[in-house]
Amino acid sequence: MKSASTDNIVTLKNINWLKDEQKYRKSRLNIVVNSSSTAMNAMRRLLLILPAISLISCSMPDMFASSTPHEIKLKNGREVPCEGAPKYQEKTGYYRYRTPDKRDAVIRADDVATIVEKRA
């Protein structure tokens, strides 16, 4: 028959072994959790960036499109150069256009005789 002290030593060794095993498992678990959280953060960033990229890509053609120059001929004989085609604002009764100096301007629709596209 085994003595009580021998049983206690074996039990203490088992407890120490279990503690070491738990530490090892916890450290392995932390490595797995950290690597998956890094992957999740990358996915979150990607999901946040995708809408911004799609919005930018949709607006890019308008931003960088080379607009053909137009000329607004007024009823008094004056000619006003503008970049791109002027847009008529129905609410106000004005044409909105962009000057060659990259400024926005408006002209009353009653004063406009014709709008002509200038050929290069």
C-alpha positions in Angstrom: 0.0 0.0 0.0 1.2 3.5 -0.8 1.8 6.0 1.8 -0.2 9.3 2.0 2.9 11.4 1.4 3.6 9.6 -1.9 0.0 10.2 -3.0 0.4 13.9 -2.1 3.6 14.2 -4.2 2.0 12.5 -7.2 -1.1 14.8 -6.9 1.1 17.9 -6.6 3.1 16.8 -9.7 -0.2 16.2 -11.6 -1.5 19.7 -10.5 1.8 21.3 -11.6 1.6 19.5 -15.0 -2.0 20.6 -15.4 -1.1 24.2 -14.7 1.7 24.1 -17.2 -0.6 22.6 -19.8 -3.2 25.2 -19.2 -0.6 28.0 -19.6 0.5 26.4 -22.8 -3.1 26.1 -24.1 -3.9 29.7 -23.1 -0.8 31.0 -24.9 -1.8 29.0 -28.0 -5.4 30.3 -27.7 -4.1 33.9 -27.5 -2.0 33.4 -30.6 -5.1 32.1 -32.5 -7.3 34.9 -31.2 -4.8 37.6 -32.0 -4.3 36.4 -35.6 -8.0 36.1 -36.2 -8.7 39.6 -34.7 -6.0 41.0 -37.1 -7.8 39.3 -40.0 -11.1 40.7 -38.8 -9.6 44.2 -38.5 -8.3 44.0 -42.1 -11.8 42.9 -43.2 -13.4 45.8 -41.4 -11.1 48.2 -42.9 -11.8 46.8 -46.4 -15.5 47.0 -45.8 -15.2 50.6 -44.7 -13.0 51.6 -47.7 -15.0 49.9 -50.4 -17.9 52.3 -50.4 -15.5 55.3 -50.5 -13.7 53.8 -53.4 -16.9 53.1 -55.3 -18.1 56.7 -54.8 -14.8 58.1 -55.9 -14.6 55.9 -59.0 -18.1 56.9 -60.0 -17.3 60.6 -59.7 -13.9 60.5 -61.3 -15.0 60.6 -65.0 -16.9 63.8 -64.3 -14.0 65.4 -62.4 -11.3 64.7 -65.0 -13.3 64.7 -68.2 -12.0 67.2 -70.6 -15.0 69.4 -71.3 -15.3 70.9 -74.6 -15.4 74.7 -74.6 -18.7 76.4 -75.4 -19.6 80.0 -76.2 -22.7 81.7 -75.1 -23.8 84.4 -77.5 -26.0 87.1 -75.9 -28.7 89.1 -77.6 -26.6 92.3 -77.3 -23.9 90.7 -79.4 -21.5 89.8 -76.6 -19.8 86.4 -76.6 -19.1 84.7 -73.3 -16.6 81.7 -73.3 -17.2 78.9 -70.9 -15.9 75.4 -70.2 -18.4 72.7 -70.9 -22.0 73.1 -71.7 -24.0 75.6 -69.5 -26.8 74.0 -67.5 -30.2 75.7 -67.3 -31.6 76.2 -63.8 -35.3 76.0 -64.2 -36.1 77.3 -60.8 -34.1 80.5 -61.2 -34.3 81.1 -65.0 -30.5 81.3 -65.2 -27.8 79.4 -67.0 -25.0 78.2 -64.8 -21.6 77.8 -66.4 -17.8 77.6 -65.6 -15.5 80.3 -66.8 -12.1 79.6 -68.4 -10.7 80.9 -65.1 -12.4 77.9 -63.3 -15.0 80.1 -61.6 -18.8 79.4 -61.5 -21.0 82.1 -63.1 -24.6 82.6 -64.1 -26.3 84.4 -66.9 -30.0 85.2 -67.3 -31.7 82.9 -69.8 -33.6 85.9 -71.3 -30.2 87.5 -72.4 -29.0 84.3 -74.2 -29.4 84.2 -77.9 -27.5 80.9 -78.6 -25.1 78.5 -77.1 -22.5 77.2 -79.5 -19.8 74.4 -79.0 -16.4 75.7 -80.1 -14.4 73.3 -82.1 -10.6 73.1 -81.6 
